[in-house]
Amino acid sequence: MEYTSKEVLLKSGQTCLLRCPEEGDAEMLLEYLKVTSGETPYMIREPEEVRTSVEEEVEFIRRNRENPRALMLLAFVDGKYAGSCSFGGASERNRMRHRCTVGISLYREFWGMGIGTALMGEILERAKAAGFEQAELDVVSTNARAAGLYKKLGFETTGTIPRAFKYRDGTCADFLFMVKDLT
């Protein structure tokens, strides 16, 4: 999906640039996945599970930009990459085409600055404009910061997936399934 870059003002007074990824961002995005996967227990992968090649990431960026039913946005603060947010169709089946899935992550150093609110707001607006009627996500139940953001943006918890994550130490975490009506 095409997107025109946009600047948003953060609560700190700093400016945050939102833009689509470019092919030249591939290496940066792979490094980001590795770092953020190690910074928090809330990501779906361990850092060593990021095995995508730069060429595969470039192809992912191309496909995403060409897809009218998907969008990925990157956030930059003072020229430094802070994080990303995206949506894509939950399914191409006719009975499910009205639903999209949403995901977001930020480097830890950028938490609490309003970037998540700006990214999610923009993504939800674009998802609605793309014709989606419902946005969905799941979040680790102990991730109160993220769950609070989603609730603030109008998501409601509709279910729980028990023991959705199993960590290396044997402990588990539940997922909250959250939904937002976009109509």
Protein Blocks (a to p, Z undefined) as FASTA:
>chain_A
ZZdddddddfkopacddddddfklmmmmmmmmmmmmmmpckbfbdfklmmcdfklmmmmm
mmmmmpmkbccddddeehiafbdcddddfbfcfklmmpccddddddfklgonlmmmmmmm
mmmmmmmmnopabdcddddfklmmlmmmmmmnopacfbdcehkbccfkopacdddddddd
fZZ
